[in-house]
Amino acid sequence: MFSALLDRNRAARCIVFTGESGAYIGAAAPRDVRASIGARFPEYESAWLNAYKNLDLAAWSLNDFQNGDLSENALNQIAKGFLSSVSAISLPATPVGPTRPDAPWLEIDRTAKQGMKTWELAEYVTAAGLPSMLGTQLERARVQKGFTEESMARSIIGKSGRFVALVDSAEAFVGLCDRTVLTDRVARKIVEETKPV
């Protein structure tokens, strides 16, 4: 759900994945995450369609749709509609919407956080399983932070892909660099320095 909502947000360019200890696993564009999850769980795509279909547009104003973005109110309504299709208080005897007979329903226990137990159409994704789920869409390039700015820039430019993670000596995620922005800056600097006098 998060990736689908971020896909509507033009400012969000990627989702960063870290392990339990904060170790960097990779980054991927929200659209690519949504496509990979949708291919694995067609029920999610069905739930999105259902969430949009059930919106009561008469109750909204055009302010909820300004600039091609959805308002917080619109996003909340869509998220609630989506969750109602893929979660339940008890294991559903009959699925909500089209589902595969072997669709994985997991019991999620939130009682330790004053929540409740629910059933969700989901599966756990581990750090080891994420690369196989996202395939080539998962960008894994990383550079250890702590060197000089110039040596880090050279290392980042030497990597492939759009995003390069900055990690510490324990491989924990520290930050993210958009490699295309950096290469553009370096190219402009080279052009300025080589202008004829």
Secondary structure, 3 states (H helix, E strand, C coil): CHHHHHHCCCCCCCEEEECCCCEEEEEECHHHHHHHHHHHCHHHHHHHHHHHHCCCHHHCCHHHHHHHCCCHHHHHHHHHHHHHHHEECCCCCCCCCCCCCCCCEEEEECHHHCCCEEEEECCCCCCCCHHHHHHHHCECCEEECCCCHHHHHHHHHHCCCCEEEEECCCCEEEEEEEHHHHHHHHHHHHHHHCCCC
